[in-house]
Amino acid sequence: FHAVAVRGGQFFERFATLDVREVVAWCRTLDASAVGIDAPCCWSRIGRARLCERALSDTGIHCFATPSQEVAEHHPFYSWMLNGADLFRRITSHYRLFDGRHSISSPVCFETFPHAVDCALAGTILSATHKRSGRRRLLREAGLSIDSLSNIDMVDAALCAHTAHHLLAGTVQTYGDAAEGVIVVPRV
């Protein structure tokens, strides 16, 4: 797990661990108001792409389709989704899962997707081919000092944290529904 904290729209702190409980404890220690997570918050109810994933695809942003939990448990590729599900399961005892309603009360956690955040910040559909340099540039343009973010996982965590800042400000676009999950991206 890679995590970045933003306060007042500025980079504040970073954290990395293999232990989901440590991520939750770190968020609570920082008294985070909003936690953006780059993983599905819900499993597919129909075994194919969730409504939020189909809605993103309709805009030209493609992402992995989230399977049912049963399918995920039997395929090694989905281990990252299982880790994300464990994080959502543990963090929602302290942070309410955002359901897409525009009334935000913190503390809240939500699903986001760095590639979609990247596209939203750029105002156009981007190729993920140049994500290392492009995402850094977009974060700098948003006013974040990111020199200490050493790898793409930390940069993606910063995009999630920047989206949390937008969620609290009420400047987000949402895709999906409460039944299968809502993906949140900045509206700029």
C-alpha positions, 0 to 999 in steps of 0.5 A: 500500500502506498499513501500520500496525505495532502493538507490545504491542497499541499503535499503533507506526508507519505507512507508505504506498508504491506499491512492494511491495518497500518494504512488505516492507523496512519489515516486515523493518526493524521485525522484524515477527512477523506481517503481516496483508494485506488481499488474497487470498493464493491464487487461486480453484482453481474460478474462483468464491468460495474456501472462506474467502469462502463460509465468511464468507458463511455467517456473513453477512459478504459479500466479493468473490469471488476469481477465478482468476489468469487472470481477474484478469489480464484485468479492471482491477477485480482490479488490487488483488488482483494487487498483493496477490498480488505482495506475498504472493509477495515477502513469503513469502520472509521470512514463512511464509504462515499455513495455518490451523494453530493452532501459530504460528511467526513470522515469519508473514504471513496474509490478513485482511479488515477488514470481517470484523475489524470484525464480529468486534470488534463481535460482530455483523454490521455494515454497511460503510456507516458503516465510517469511524466504526465502525472507528475506534470499534472500534479505540479500544475495543480500546485503540489510539490511532489519531488519526494514521491519516488515512484509511480505508486506514490504519484498515483497515491498523490492523485488519490489524495488530490482527489480527496481534496476535491471531494471535500471542496465539492468539485468532483465528478462521480461515476456509478452508483451505491450498489456497485460503487462510485468512482470519484474524479476531480471536476476542474 
